[in-house]
Amino acid sequence: MLLRWHPLQEVEEVSRQFDRLFRELAPQERETTKGGWIPASELRDDGDHLTLRLSLPDIEPKDLDIQVTKDSLSIAGERHIQRKDESDKGYYWSEISYGKFRRVFALPVAIENDRVKAEYNNGILTLTLPKANEVKAFKVNVSNELPASESNQ
């Protein structure tokens, strides 16, 4: 079995692992940097499009700002603390991050930014990012027949 080597994917994986390590070493800095937090994300290549998913529980879709270009996208929003009653005694602890966030993603391939679709369901934002024609793979059929002009000679 032959496996294709994708060096850029390995570099991105190492980068993600370093990001994860630094988040684990300093979680309070991650959550309080400029009053924000960083939602978890995943980017998947589905052939003719990319799929980006972000975990955004307790955020209203109307409170999201999504900006898309041909090779990058930016997502910003805010999770508000929900207070039910002013007479609450308070929390023993809270591991939920609140405040503003902003993520900017450099995309690995060009996309058709005017055809991006967004769906928000059960706290997960899913963006479908159609690849630009210049990066889509097209199948070419090879014929063993000669053109009519060459077969008569």
N, CA, C and O atoms as a GROMACS GRO file, in nm:
protein
  612
    1MET      N    1   0.084  -0.118   0.000
    1MET     CA    2   0.000   0.000   0.000
    1MET      C    3   0.088   0.124   0.000
    1MET      O    4   0.177   0.139   0.084
    2LEU      N    5   0.064   0.212  -0.094
    2LEU     CA    6   0.139   0.336  -0.106
    2LEU      C    7   0.064   0.447  -0.036
    2LEU      O    8  -0.056   0.466  -0.057
    3LEU      N    9   0.134   0.522   0.046
    3LEU     CA   10   0.075   0.637   0.113
    3LEU      C   11   0.140   0.763   0.059
    3LEU      O   12   0.262   0.768   0.040
    4ARG      N   13   0.060   0.864   0.036
    4ARG     CA   14   0.110   0.992  -0.011
    4ARG      C   15   0.159   1.075   0.106
    4ARG      O   16   0.091   1.084   0.208
    5TRP      N   17   0.274   1.136   0.092
    5TRP     CA   18   0.329   1.221   0.196
    5TRP      C   19   0.287   1.364   0.171
    5TRP      O   20   0.308   1.417   0.062
    6HIS      N   21   0.228   1.427   0.270
    6HIS     CA   22   0.185   1.566   0.261
    6HIS      C   23   0.261   1.647   0.366
    6HIS      O   24   0.213   1.661   0.479
    7PRO      N   25   0.378   1.701   0.330
    7PRO     CA   26   0.460   1.770   0.430
    7PRO      C   27   0.390   1.889   0.494
    7PRO      O   28   0.410   1.915   0.613
    8LEU      N   29   0.308   1.962   0.419
    8LEU     CA   30   0.240   2.078   0.478
    8LEU      C   31   0.140   2.035   0.584
    8LEU      O   32   0.122   2.106   0.683
    9GLN      N   33   0.074   1.921   0.564
    9GLN     CA   34  -0.019   1.872   0.666
    9GLN      C   35   0.056   1.836   0.793
    9GLN      O   36   0.006   1.858   0.904
   10GLU      N   37   0.176   1.781   0.779
   10GLU     CA   38   0.255   1.748   0.898
   10GLU      C   39   0.299   1.874   0.972
   10GLU      O   40   0.298   1.876   1.095
   11VAL      N   41   0.336   1.977   0.899
   11VAL     CA   42   0.375   2.104   0.961
   11VAL      C   43   0.255   2.164   1.034
   11VAL      O   44   0.268   2.213   1.146
   12GLU      N   45   0.137   2.159   0.972
   12GLU     CA   46   0.016   2.211   1.036
   12GLU      C   47  -0.018   2.131   1.161
   12GLU      O   48  -0.061   2.188   1.261
   13GLU      N   49   0.001   1.999   1.157
   13GLU     CA   50  -0.027   1.915   1.273
   13GLU      C   51   0.068   1.949   1.388
   13GLU      O   52   0.024   1.956   1.503
   14VAL      N   53   0.195   1.969   1.359
   14VAL     CA   54   0.291   2.008   1.462
   14VAL      C   55   0.251   2.143   1.521
   14VAL      O   56   0.258   2.162   1.643
   15SER      N   57   0.210   2.236   1.436
   15SER     CA   58   0.166   2.367   1.483
   15SER      C   59   0.045   2.354   1.576
   15SER      O   60   0.040   2.419   1.681
   16ARG      N   61  -0.051   2.270   1.538
   16ARG     CA   62  -0.169   2.247   1.623
   16ARG      C   63  -0.130   2.185   1.757
   16ARG      O   64  -0.185   2.220   1.860
   17GLN      N   65  -0.034   2.092   1.754
   17GLN     CA   66   0.011   2.029   1.877
   17GLN      C   67   0.078   2.130   1.970
   17GLN      O   68   0.058   2.126   2.091
   18PHE      N   69   0.160   2.221   1.914
   18PHE     CA   70   0.222   2.326   1.995
   18PHE      C   71   0.115   2.418   2.054
   18PHE      O   72   0.121   2.454   2.172
   19ASP      N   73   0.016   2.457   1.970
   19ASP     CA   74  -0.093   2.541   2.020
   19ASP      C   75  -0.164   2.473   2.136
   19ASP      O   76  -0.192   2.536   2.238
   20ARG      N   77  -0.195   2.344   2.120
   20ARG     CA   78  -0.264   2.268   2.225
   20ARG      C   79  -0.178   2.264   2.352
   20ARG      O   80  -0.230   2.281   2.462
   21LEU      N   81  -0.047   2.240   2.337
   21LEU     CA   82   0.043   2.235   2.451
   21LEU      C   83   0.044   2.367   2.526
   21LEU      O   84   0.036   2.369   2.649
   22PHE      N   85   0.056   2.478   2.453
   22PHE     CA   86   0.060   2.609   2.519
   22PHE      C   87  -0.073   2.643   2.585
   22PHE      O   88  -0.075   2.706   2.691
   23ARG      N   89  -0.184   2.600   2.524
   23ARG     CA   90  -0.314   2.623   2.589
   23ARG      C   91  -0.324   2.546   2.719
   23ARG      O   92  -0.380   2.597   2.817
   24GLU      N   93  -0.271   2.424   2.722
   24GLU     CA   94  -0.276   2.343   2.844
   24GLU      C   95  -0.184   2.398   2.951
   24GLU      O   96  -0.216   2.391   3.070
   25LEU      N   97  -0.069   2.453   2.911
   25LEU     CA   98   0.025   2.507   3.009
   25LEU      C   99  -0.022   2.637   3.071
   25LEU      O  100   0.009   2.666   3.186
   26ALA      N  101  -0.097   2.716   2.996
   26ALA     CA  102  -0.142   2.847   3.046
   26ALA      C  103  -0.288   2.870   3.012
   26ALA      O  104  -0.319   2.963   2.938
   27PRO      N  105  -0.381   2.787   3.067
   27PRO     CA  106  -0.521   2.803   3.031
   27PRO      C  107  -0.579   2.936   3.073
   27PRO      O  108  -0.667   2.989   3.004
   28GLN      N  109  -0.533   2.993   3.185
   28GLN     CA  110  -0.589   3.121   3.228
   28GLN      C  111  -0.552   3.233   3.131
   28GLN      O  112  -0.631   3.326   3.111
   29GLU      N  113  -0.432   3.227   3.070
   29GLU     CA  114  -0.395   3.328   2.972
   29GLU      C  115  -0.479   3.312   2.845
   29GLU      O  116  -0.520   3.411   2.784
   30ARG      N  117  -0.506   3.189   2.808
   30ARG     CA  118  -0.587   3.161   2.688
   30ARG      C  119  -0.726   3.222   2.702
   30ARG      O  120  -0.780   3.277   2.606
   31GLU      N  121  -0.783   3.213   2.820
   31GLU     CA  122  -0.919   3.259   2.839
   31GLU      C  123  -0.929   3.408   2.869
   31GLU      O  124  -1.034   3.468   2.846
   32THR      N  125  -0.823   3.467   2.919
   32THR     CA  126  -0.833   3.606   2.960
   32THR      C  127  -0.758   3.703   2.871
   32THR      O  128  -0.764   3.824   2.895
   33THR      N  129  -0.688   3.654   2.771
   33THR     CA  130  -0.616   3.744   2.681
   33THR      C  131  -0.714   3.841   2.617
   33THR      O  132  -0.800   3.801   2.539
   34LYS      N  133  -0.701   3.968   2.650
   34LYS     CA  134  -0.789   4.072   2.598
   34LYS      C  135  -0.937   4.038   2.621
   34LYS      O  136  -1.023   4.075   2.541
   35GLY      N  137  -0.965   3.967   2.730
   35GLY     CA  138  -1.103   3.935   2.765
   35GLY      C  139  -1.167   3.830   2.677
   35GLY      O  140  -1.289   3.815   2.679
   36GLY      N  141  -1.088   3.757   2.598
   36GLY     CA  142  -1.146   3.663   2.503
   36GLY      C  143  -1.116   3.518   2.533
   36GLY      O  144  -1.060   3.484   2.637
   37TRP      N  145  -1.154   3.434   2.440
   37TRP     CA  146  -1.132   3.291   2.448
   37TRP      C  147  -1.118   3.236   2.308
   37TRP      O  148  -1.141   3.308   2.211
   38ILE      N  149  -1.081   3.109   2.295
   38ILE     CA  150  -1.056   3.050   2.164
   38ILE      C  151  -1.145   2.927   2.147
   38ILE      O  152  -1.123   2.827   2.214
   39PRO      N  153  -1.244   2.933   2.058
   39PRO     CA  154  -1.327   2.815   2.037
   39PRO      C  155  -1.251   2.706   1.962
   39PRO      O  156  -1.166   2.734   1.877
   40ALA      N  157  -1.283   2.581   1.994
   40ALA     CA  158  -1.221   2.467   1.926
   40ALA      C  159  -1.271   2.461   1.782
   40ALA      O  160  -1.385   2.497   1.753
   41SER      N  161  -1.184   2.414   1.691
   41SER     CA  162  -1.220   2.409   1.549
   41SER      C  163  -1.160   2.286   1.483
   41SER      O  164  -1.068   2.223   1.536
   42GLU      N  165  -1.215   2.252   1.366
   42GLU     CA  166  -1.157   2.149   1.282
   42GLU      C  167  -1.183   2.185   1.137
   42GLU      O  168  -1.289   2.238   1.103
   43LEU      N  169  -1.085   2.155   1.051
   43LEU     CA  170  -1.097   2.181   0.908
   43LEU      C  171  -1.075   2.049   0.836
   43LEU      O  172  -0.976   1.980   0.859
   44ARG      N  173  -1.170   2.015   0.747
   44ARG     CA  174  -1.165   1.888   0.677
   44ARG      C  175  -1.175   1.913   0.526
   44ARG      O  176  -1.248   2.001   0.482
   45ASP      N  177  -1.099   1.834   0.449
   45ASP     CA  178  -1.106   1.841   0.303
   45ASP      C  179  -1.202   1.734   0.256
   45ASP      O  180  -1.178   1.615   0.276
   46ASP      N  181  -1.311   1.775   0.193
   46ASP     CA  182  -1.414   1.683   0.145
   46ASP      C  183  -1.417   1.675  -0.007
   46ASP      O  184  -1.524   1.660  -0.066
   47GLY      N  185  -1.303   1.685  -0.069
   47GLY     CA  186  -1.295   1.673  -0.215
   47GLY      C  187  -1.317   1.805  -0.286
   47GLY      O  188  -1.222   1.880  -0.308
   48ASP      N  189  -1.443   1.836  -0.321
   48ASP     CA  190  -1.470   1.959  -0.394
   48ASP      C  191  -1.495   2.078  -0.302
   48ASP      O  192  -1.516   2.190  -0.350
   49HIS      N  193  -1.492   2.055  -0.169
   49HIS     CA  194  -1.508   2.165  -0.074
   49HIS      C  195  -1.436   2.134   0.057
   49HIS      O  196  -1.403   2.018   0.086
   50LEU      N  197  -1.411   2.238   0.135
   50LEU     CA  198  -1.359   2.224   0.270
   50LEU      C  199  -1.476   2.239   0.366
   50LEU      O  200  -1.574   2.308   0.336
   51THR      N  201  -1.467   2.175   0.481
   51THR     CA  202  -1.568   2.191   0.586
   51THR      C  203  -1.496   2.237   0.712
   51THR      O  204  -1.407   2.169   0.762
   52LEU      N  205  -1.536   2.353   0.763
   52LEU     CA  206  -1.482   2.408   0.887
   52LEU      C  207  -1.591   2.402   0.992
   52LEU      O  208  -1.702   2.450   0.970
   53ARG      N  209  -1.558   2.344   1.107
   53ARG     CA  210  -1.654   2.336   1.218
   53ARG      C  211  -1.593   2.404   1.340
   53ARG      O  212  -1.474   2.386   1.369
   54LEU      N  213  -1.674   2.483   1.410
   54LEU     CA  214  -1.632   2.547   1.534
   54LEU      C  215  -1.733   2.515   1.643
   54LEU      O  216  -1.854   2.512   1.620
   55SER      N  217  -1.682   2.490   1.762
   55SER     CA  218  -1.766   2.464   1.878
   55SER      C  219  -1.800   2.598   1.943
   55SER      O  220  -1.715   2.662   2.003
   56LEU      N  221  -1.927   2.639   1.930
   56LEU     CA  222  -1.971   2.769   1.979
   56LEU      C  223  -2.101   2.758   2.060
   56LEU      O  224  -2.201   2.819   2.022
   57PRO      N  225  -2.102   2.680   2.168
   57PRO     CA  226  -2.226   2.668   2.246
   57PRO      C  227  -2.264   2.800   2.311
   57PRO      O  228  -2.178   2.883   2.343
   58ASP      N  229  -2.393   2.818   2.330
   58ASP     CA  230  -2.448   2.936   2.398
   58ASP      C  231  -2.423   3.066   2.324
   58ASP      O  232  -2.420   3.173   2.386
   59ILE      N  233  -2.406   3.059   2.195
   59ILE     CA  234  -2.389   3.181   2.114
   59ILE      C  235  -2.501   3.184   2.011
   59ILE      O  236  -2.528   3.084   1.944
   60GLU      N  237  -2.564   3.298   2.000
   60GLU     CA  238  -2.671   3.315   1.901
   60GLU      C  239  -2.607   3.337   1.763
   60GLU      O  240  -2.513   3.415   1.750
   61PRO      N  241  -2.659   3.269   1.661
   61PRO     CA  242  -2.603   3.287   1.526
   61PRO      C  243  -2.602   3.433   1.481
   61PRO      O  244  -2.513   3.474   1.407
   62LYS      N  245  -2.701   3.512   1.525
   62LYS     CA  246  -2.705   3.653   1.486
   62LYS      C  247  -2.590   3.734   1.546
   62LYS      O  248  -2.561   3.844   1.499
   63ASP      N  249  -2.525   3.680   1.648
   63ASP     CA  250  -2.413   3.748   1.713
   63ASP      C  251  -2.277   3.710   1.653
   63ASP      O  252  -2.173   3.751   1.705
   64LEU      N  253  -2.278   3.633   1.545
   64LEU     CA  254  -2.153   3.594   1.480
   64LEU      C  255  -2.124   3.686   1.362
   64LEU      O  256  -2.215   3.725   1.288
   65ASP      N  257  -1.999   3.720   1.346
   65ASP     CA  258  -1.953   3.800   1.232
   65ASP      C  259  -1.854   3.714   1.154
   65ASP      O  260  -1.744   3.685   1.201
   66ILE      N  261  -1.894   3.672   1.032
   66ILE     CA  262  -1.812   3.584   0.950
   66ILE      C  263  -1.772   3.660   0.824
   66ILE      O  264  -1.857   3.705   0.748
   67GLN      N  265  -1.641   3.673   0.803
   67GLN     CA  266  -1.586   3.741   0.686
   67GLN      C  267  -1.503   3.641   0.608
   67GLN      O  268  -1.417   3.574   0.666
   68VAL      N  269  -1.527   3.629   0.477
   68VAL     CA  270  -1.459   3.529   0.396
   68VAL      C  271  -1.393   3.595   0.276
   68VAL      O  272  -1.454   3.676   0.206
   69THR      N  273  -1.266   3.560   0.253
   69THR     CA  274  -1.197   3.599   0.130
   69THR      C  275  -1.164   3.471   0.054
   69THR      O  276  -1.202   3.362   0.096
   70LYS      N  277  -1.093   3.485  -0.055
   70LYS     CA  278  -1.057   3.370  -0.139
   70LYS      C  279  -0.967   3.272  -0.064
   70LYS      O  280  -0.974   3.151  -0.087
   71ASP      N  281  -0.880   3.323   0.026
   71ASP     CA  282  -0.784   3.235   0.092
   71ASP      C  283  -0.782   3.241   0.244
   71ASP      O  284  -0.692   3.186   0.307
   72SER      N  285  -0.880   3.309   0.304
   72SER     CA  286  -0.886   3.313   0.450
   72SER      C  287  -1.028   3.344   0.497
   72SER      O  288  -1.113   3.387   0.419
   73LEU      N  289  -1.050   3.320   0.625
   73LEU     CA  290  -1.178   3.361   0.682
   73LEU      C  291  -1.159   3.399   0.826
   73LEU      O  292  -1.066   3.354   0.894
   74SER      N  293  -1.248   3.485   0.873
   74SER     CA  294  -1.245   3.538   1.008
   74SER      C  295  -1.382   3.518   1.071
   74SER      O  296  -1.485   3.546   1.009
   75ILE      N  297  -1.384   3.468   1.194
   75ILE     CA  298  -1.508   3.449   1.267
   75ILE      C  299  -1.492   3.516   1.402
   75ILE      O  300  -1.396   3.491   1.474
   76ALA      N  301  -1.588   3.603   1.436
   76ALA     CA  302  -1.585   3.673   1.564
   76ALA      C  303  -1.723   3.665   1.628
   76ALA      O  304  -1.824   3.650   1.559
   77GLY      N  305  -1.726   3.674   1.759
   77GLY     CA  306  -1.852   3.671   1.832
   77GLY      C  307  -1.827   3.690   1.980
   77GLY      O  308  -1.716   3.724   2.022
   78GLU      N  309  -1.931   3.667   2.059
   78GLU     CA  310  -1.918   3.685   2.203
   78GLU      C  311  -2.014   3.591   2.275
   78GLU      O  312  -2.130   3.576   2.236
   79ARG      N  313  -1.964   3.530   2.382
   79ARG     CA  314  -2.049   3.449   2.470
   79ARG      C  315  -2.071   3.530   2.597
   79ARG      O  316  -1.977   3.567   2.666
   80HIS      N  317  -2.199   3.558   2.626
   80HIS     CA  318  -2.235   3.638   2.742
   80HIS      C  319  -2.263   3.549   2.863
   80HIS      O  320  -2.313   3.438   2.849
   81ILE      N  321  -2.230   3.599   2.981
   81ILE     CA  322  -2.266   3.530   3.105
   81ILE      C  323  -2.416   3.541   3.120
   81ILE      O  324  -2.472   3.650   3.110
   82GLN      N  325  -2.480   3.428   3.144
   82GLN     CA  326  -2.625   3.428   3.157
   82GLN      C  327  -2.661   3.426   3.305
   82GLN      O  328  -2.642   3.326   3.374
   83ARG      N  329  -2.714   3.537   3.354
   83ARG     CA  330  -2.757   3.549   3.493
   83ARG      C  331  -2.908   3.535   3.497
   83ARG      O  332  -2.980   3.612   3.434
   84LYS      N  333  -2.956   3.435   3.572
   84LYS     CA  334  -3.099   3.413   3.580
   84LYS      C  335  -3.165   3.500   3.686
   84LYS      O  336  -3.277   3.547   3.669
   85ASP      N  337  -3.095   3.520   3.794
   85ASP     CA  338  -3.157   3.589   3.907
   85ASP      C  339  -3.049   3.664   3.983
   85ASP      O  340  -2.940   3.610   4.006
   86GLU      N  341  -3.076   3.785   4.020
   86GLU     CA  342  -2.978   3.865   4.093
   86GLU      C  343  -2.951   3.809   4.233
   86GLU      O  344  -2.850   3.844   4.294
   87SER      N  345  -3.040   3.725   4.284
   87SER     CA  346  -3.022   3.670   4.418
   87SER      C  347  -2.940   3.542   4.419
   87SER      O  348  -2.929   3.476   4.523
   88ASP      N  349  -2.882   3.503   4.304
   88ASP     CA  350  -2.798   3.383   4.301
   88ASP      C  351  -2.685   3.396   4.402
   88ASP      O  352  -2.630   3.504   4.422
   89LYS      N  353  -2.653   3.285   4.464
   89LYS     CA  354  -2.546   3.284   4.565
   89LYS      C  355  -2.408   3.290   4.501
   89LYS      O  356  -2.311   3.328   4.567
   90GLY      N  357  -2.397   3.256   4.378
   90GLY     CA  358  -2.268   3.260   4.310
   90GLY      C  359  -2.222   3.121   4.271
   90GLY      O  360  -2.289   3.022   4.300
   91TYR      N  361  -2.109   3.114   4.206
   91TYR     CA  362  -2.054   2.989   4.156
   91TYR      C  363  -1.950   2.936   4.254
   91TYR      O  364  -1.881   3.012   4.321
   92TYR      N  365  -1.940   2.804   4.260
   92TYR     CA  366  -1.826   2.745   4.328
   92TYR      C  367  -1.707   2.747   4.234
   92TYR      O  368  -1.594   2.771   4.276
   93TRP      N  369  -1.734   2.721   4.107
   93TRP     CA  370  -1.633   2.738   4.002
   93TRP      C  371  -1.702   2.744   3.867
   93TRP      O  372  -1.818   2.705   3.853
   94SER      N  373  -1.630   2.793   3.769
   94SER     CA  374  -1.680   2.796   3.632
   94SER      C  375  -1.562   2.774   3.539
   94SER      O  376  -1.464   2.849   3.542
   95GLU      N  377  -1.571   2.672   3.456
   95GLU     CA  378  -1.467   2.644   3.358
   95GLU      C  379  -1.510   2.687   3.218
   95GLU      O  380  -1.441   2.659   3.120
   96ILE      N  381  -1.624   2.754   3.211
   96ILE     CA  382  -1.675   2.802   3.083
   96ILE      C  383  -1.617   2.940   3.057
   96ILE      O  384  -1.622   3.028   3.143
   97SER      N  385  -1.562   2.958   2.939
   97SER     CA  386  -1.504   3.087   2.902
   97SER      C  387  -1.613   3.179   2.848
   97SER      O  388  -1.698   3.136   2.770
   98TYR      N  389  -1.610   3.303   2.888
   98TYR     CA  390  -1.704   3.404   2.843
   98TYR      C  391  -1.627   3.520   2.781
   98TYR      O  392  -1.506   3.534   2.803
   99GLY      N  393  -1.697   3.600   2.705
   99GLY     CA  394  -1.637   3.717   2.645
   99GLY      C  395  -1.628   3.704   2.494
   99GLY      O  396  -1.690   3.616   2.434
  100LYS      N  397  -1.551   3.792   2.436
  100LYS     CA  398  -1.538   3.797   2.291
  100LYS      C  399  -1.433   3.698   2.243
  100LYS      O  400  -1.342   3.661   2.316
  101PHE      N  401  -1.448   3.657   2.118
  101PHE     CA  402  -1.347   3.575   2.053
  101PHE      C  403  -1.335   3.620   1.909
  101PHE      O  404  -1.426   3.682   1.853
  102ARG      N  405  -1.222   3.587   1.850
  102ARG     CA  406  -1.200   3.610   1.707
  102ARG      C  407  -1.099   3.508   1.660
  102ARG      O  408  -0.990   3.497   1.717
  103ARG      N  409  -1.134   3.434   1.556
  103ARG     CA  410  -1.044   3.337   1.495
  103ARG      C  411  -1.025   3.376   1.350
  103ARG      O  412  -1.121   3.411   1.280
  104VAL      N  413  -0.901   3.370   1.304
  104VAL     CA  414  -0.868   3.395   1.164
  104VAL      C  415  -0.798   3.270   1.113
  104VAL      O  416  -0.701   3.223   1.172
  105PHE      N  417  -0.849   3.217   1.002
  105PHE     CA  418  -0.796   3.095   0.945
  105PHE      C  419  -0.738   3.122   0.807
  105PHE      O  420  -0.807   3.176   0.721
  106ALA      N  421  -0.612   3.086   0.786
  106ALA     CA  422  -0.553   3.087   0.652
  106ALA      C  423  -0.591   2.953   0.589
  106ALA      O  424  -0.557   2.848   0.642
  107LEU      N  425  -0.660   2.958   0.478
  107LEU     CA  426  -0.708   2.835   0.415
  107LEU      C  427  -0.600   2.772   0.328
  107LEU      O  428  -0.522   2.844   0.265
  108PRO      N  429  -0.593   2.638   0.324
  108PRO     CA  430  -0.487   2.571   0.249
  108PRO      C  431  -0.506   2.578   0.098
  108PRO      O  432  -0.411   2.556   0.023
  109VAL      N  433  -0.628   2.608   0.051
  109VAL     CA  434  -0.657   2.621  -0.092
  109VAL      C  435  -0.751   2.738  -0.113
  109VAL      O  436  -0.818   2.783  -0.020
  110ALA      N  437  -0.755   2.788  -0.236
  110ALA     CA  438  -0.846   2.898  -0.268
  110ALA      C  439  -0.990   2.846  -0.270
  110ALA      O  440  -1.016   2.733  -0.310
  111ILE      N  441  -1.081   2.931  -0.224
  111ILE     CA  442  -1.222   2.892  -0.223
  111ILE      C  443  -1.304   2.995  -0.299
  111ILE      O  444  -1.259   3.106  -0.327
  112GLU      N  445  -1.427   2.956  -0.332
  112GLU     CA  446  -1.522   3.048  -0.395
  112GLU      C  447  -1.597   3.116  -0.281
  112GLU      O  448  -1.700   3.067  -0.235
  113ASN      N  449  -1.544   3.230  -0.237
  113ASN     CA  450  -1.597   3.295  -0.118
  113ASN      C  451  -1.741   3.344  -0.132
  113ASN      O  452  -1.808   3.367  -0.030
  114ASP      N  453  -1.791   3.359  -0.252
  114ASP     CA  454  -1.929   3.403  -0.271
  114ASP      C  455  -2.029   3.286  -0.262
  114ASP      O  456  -2.150   3.308  -0.270
  115ARG      N  457  -1.979   3.163  -0.247
  115ARG     CA  458  -2.067   3.046  -0.239
  115ARG      C  459  -2.057   2.973  -0.104
  115ARG      O  460  -2.104   2.860  -0.093
  116VAL      N  461  -1.998   3.036  -0.005
  116VAL     CA  462  -1.984   2.975   0.127
  116VAL      C  463  -2.120   2.962   0.193
  116VAL      O  464  -2.203   3.053   0.186
  117LYS      N  465  -2.143   2.848   0.257
  117LYS     CA  466  -2.269   2.824   0.329
  117LYS      C  467  -2.238   2.804   0.476
  117LYS      O  468  -2.140   2.738   0.510
  118ALA      N  469  -2.323   2.861   0.564
  118ALA     CA  470  -2.305   2.847   0.708
  118ALA      C  471  -2.430   2.784   0.769
  118ALA      O  472  -2.542   2.816   0.732
  119GLU      N  473  -2.406   2.694   0.864
  119GLU     CA  474  -2.517   2.630   0.936
  119GLU      C  475  -2.479   2.622   1.083
  119GLU      O  476  -2.365   2.588   1.116
  120TYR      N  477  -2.573   2.655   1.171
  120TYR     CA  478  -2.548   2.650   1.315
  120TYR      C  479  -2.650   2.555   1.377
  120TYR      O  480  -2.770   2.578   1.367
  121ASN      N  481  -2.600   2.448   1.440
  121ASN     CA  482  -2.688   2.348   1.497
  121ASN      C  483  -2.625   2.290   1.623
  121ASN      O  484  -2.511   2.245   1.622
  122ASN      N  485  -2.701   2.290   1.733
  122ASN     CA  486  -2.655   2.233   1.861
  122ASN      C  487  -2.518   2.287   1.904
  122ASN      O  488  -2.435   2.211   1.954
  123GLY      N  489  -2.497   2.416   1.887
  123GLY     CA  490  -2.373   2.477   1.932
  123GLY      C  491  -2.254   2.458   1.840
  123GLY      O  492  -2.142   2.496   1.875
  124ILE      N  493  -2.275   2.400   1.723
  124ILE     CA  494  -2.167   2.378   1.626
  124ILE      C  495  -2.194   2.462   1.502
  124ILE      O  496  -2.298   2.447   1.438
  125LEU      N  497  -2.101   2.550   1.468
  125LEU     CA  498  -2.107   2.626   1.344
  125LEU      C  499  -2.033   2.546   1.238
  125LEU      O  500  -1.916   2.511   1.255
  126THR      N  501  -2.102   2.517   1.127
  126THR     CA  502  -2.041   2.443   1.016
  126THR      C  503  -2.041   2.531   0.892
  126THR      O  504  -2.146   2.577   0.848
  127LEU      N  505  -1.923   2.554   0.837
  127LEU     CA  506  -1.909   2.631   0.715
  127LEU      C  507  -1.866   2.537   0.602
  127LEU      O  508  -1.770   2.462   0.615
  128THR      N  509  -1.940   2.542   0.491
  128THR     CA  510  -1.904   2.467   0.372
  128THR      C  511  -1.838   2.564   0.276
  128THR      O  512  -1.899   2.662   0.233
  129LEU      N  513  -1.712   2.537   0.243
  129LEU     CA  514  -1.629   2.628   0.164
  129LEU      C  515  -1.595   2.563   0.030
  129LEU      O  516  -1.499   2.486   0.022
  130PRO      N  517  -1.671   2.592  -0.077
  130PRO     CA  518  -1.644   2.532  -0.207
  130PRO      C  519  -1.506   2.574  -0.260
  130PRO      O  520  -1.470   2.691  -0.258
  131LYS      N  521  -1.431   2.476  -0.307
  131LYS     CA  522  -1.299   2.506  -0.364
  131LYS      C  523  -1.316   2.580  -0.496
  131LYS      O  524  -1.410   2.556  -0.571
  132ALA      N  525  -1.222   2.670  -0.521
  132ALA     CA  526  -1.220   2.740  -0.650
  132ALA      C  527  -1.186   2.641  -0.760
  132ALA      O  528  -1.117   2.542  -0.736
  133ASN      N  529  -1.236   2.666  -0.881
  133ASN     CA  530  -1.212   2.574  -0.992
  133ASN      C  531  -1.064   2.547  -1.016
  133ASN      O  532  -1.027   2.439  -1.061
  134GLU      N  533  -0.980   2.645  -0.987
  134GLU     CA  534  -0.838   2.627  -1.014
  134GLU      C  535  -0.773   2.521  -0.924
  134GLU      O  536  -0.664   2.473  -0.956
  135VAL      N  537  -0.838   2.483  -0.813
  135VAL     CA  538  -0.778   2.384  -0.725
  135VAL      C  539  -0.854   2.251  -0.726
  135VAL      O  540  -0.810   2.154  -0.663
  136LYS      N  541  -0.967   2.246  -0.795
  136LYS     CA  542  -1.041   2.120  -0.802
  136LYS      C  543  -0.971   2.026  -0.898
  136LYS      O  544  -0.914   2.069  -0.998
  137ALA      N  545  -0.975   1.900  -0.867
  137ALA     CA  546  -0.918   1.798  -0.956
  137ALA      C  547  -1.023   1.757  -1.057
  137ALA      O  548  -1.138   1.729  -1.020
  138PHE      N  549  -0.986   1.752  -1.181
  138PHE     CA  550  -1.076   1.709  -1.287
  138PHE      C  551  -1.025   1.578  -1.345
  138PHE      O  552  -0.904   1.560  -1.362
  139LYS      N  553  -1.116   1.487  -1.375
  139LYS     CA  554  -1.078   1.360  -1.435
  139LYS      C  555  -1.067   1.378  -1.586
  139LYS      O  556  -1.154   1.438  -1.649
  140VAL      N  557  -0.959   1.327  -1.642
  140VAL     CA  558  -0.936   1.334  -1.786
  140VAL      C  559  -0.943   1.193  -1.841
  140VAL      O  560  -0.870   1.105  -1.794
  141ASN      N  561  -1.028   1.170  -1.937
  141ASN     CA  562  -1.040   1.040  -2.001
  141ASN      C  563  -0.941   1.031  -2.116
  141ASN      O  564  -0.931   1.124  -2.198
  142VAL      N  565  -0.870   0.921  -2.123
  142VAL     CA  566  -0.772   0.901  -2.228
  142VAL      C  567  -0.830   0.800  -2.327
  142VAL      O  568  -0.876   0.693  -2.289
  143SER      N  569  -0.827   0.836  -2.455
  143SER     CA  570  -0.879   0.750  -2.560
  143SER      C  571  -0.762   0.689  -2.636
  143SER      O  572  -0.659   0.753  -2.654
  144ASN      N  573  -0.778   0.565  -2.680
  144ASN     CA  574  -0.671   0.502  -2.760
  144ASN      C  575  -0.699   0.514  -2.909
  144ASN      O  576  -0.628   0.455  -2.990
  145GLU      N  577  -0.801   0.588  -2.945
  145GLU     CA  578  -0.834   0.608  -3.086
  145GLU      C  579  -0.761   0.731  -3.139
  145GLU      O  580  -0.750   0.831  -3.069
  146LEU      N  581  -0.713   0.722  -3.261
  146LEU     CA  582  -0.648   0.837  -3.326
  146LEU      C  583  -0.754   0.929  -3.383
  146LEU      O  584  -0.861   0.883  -3.423
  147PRO      N  585  -0.726   1.058  -3.388
  147PRO     CA  586  -0.820   1.149  -3.454
  147PRO      C  587  -0.841   1.109  -3.599
  147PRO      O  588  -0.751   1.050  -3.659
  148ALA      N  589  -0.956   1.140  -3.656
  148ALA     CA  590  -0.992   1.100  -3.793
  148ALA      C  591  -0.888   1.143  -3.895
  148ALA      O  592  -0.862   1.067  -3.989
  149SER      N  593  -0.828   1.259  -3.882
  149SER     CA  594  -0.732   1.309  -3.979
  149SER      C  595  -0.605   1.224  -3.979
  149SER      O  596  -0.543   1.206  -4.084
  150GLU      N  597  -0.565   1.170  -3.863
  150GLU     CA  598  -0.441   1.090  -3.855
  150GLU      C  599  -0.466   0.945  -3.894
  150GLU      O  600  -0.373   0.879  -3.940
  151SER      N  601  -0.586   0.893  -3.878
  151SER     CA  602  -0.614   0.752  -3.909
  151SER      C  603  -0.622   0.726  -4.057
  151SER      O  604  -0.607   0.610  -4.098
  152ASN      N  605  -0.644   0.828  -4.142
  152ASN     CA  606  -0.654   0.811  -4.286
  152ASN      C  607  -0.520   0.811  -4.355
  152ASN      O  608  -0.513   0.780  -4.474
  153GLN      N  609  -0.415   0.842  -4.288
  153GLN     CA  610  -0.283   0.852  -4.352
  153GLN      C  611  -0.213   0.721  -4.360
  153GLN      O  612  -0.101   0.713  -4.411
   0.00000   0.00000   0.00000
